[in-house]
Amino acid sequence: MKIKCLVIVTGLLLIQSLPVYAHTGINAVLSFTEGLLHPLTGVDHLLVILAVGLWAVLRGRRELWLLPCSFLLMMAAGAGLCFAGFTLSSAETWLAFSVVVSGLFVSTNYKMSSAVAVTFVAIFALSHGYIHGMALQTGADAVGYMGGFLLTTVLLQGLSIIMGLLLSGTSSLKIMTAGFGLLCTVVGTTLLVGA
């Protein structure tokens, strides 16, 4: 039954996510409201944001706050790099790759040092921030859009952290992280193929 539900949810997300539609730039009049909604409409962002929160719970201790904070700061830095005119080559590929790898980290809770974990999260966030900077056009409310996007990111990470903490020490957490990791890997692989 659980596998059947996972397959259905994965299928629905795949239908919505092919190719990374959240970054088309079509009809982009971006403001605070669009920034608030974007993480909920871009499956790539949604999955990585939730994965970082879950992975922080699995790693525990200081990484419970270090990983989510690093993600937020580096996402803002990525947008800043874009605004400053820097070019990050293959940003969409890095973004899709981040979905796959974050899913693997959540499902396996792969052991690594805090510095390496923060580095991975920083690279993921940098590509996500950069892509969002690219979406902004002349006349867009860049500060409002990024503020909305960061606020929703904080709320989603907080949600995944709370879920993880509530299920901590139970078999439900292992089932959830395994299923979520599989979902990220399938969706990320699909995005990589389309990138």
Secondary structure, 3 states (H helix, E strand, C coil): CHHHHHHHHHHHHHHHHCCCHHHCCCCCCCCHHHHHHHHHHCHHHHHHHHHHHHHHHHHCCCHHHHHHHHHHHHHHHHHHHHHCCCCCCCHHHHHHHHHHHHHHHHHHCCCCCHHHHHHHHHHHHHHHHHHHHHHCCCCCCHHHHHHHHHHHHHHHHHHHHHHHHHHCCCHHHHHHHHHHHHHHHHHHHHHHHHC
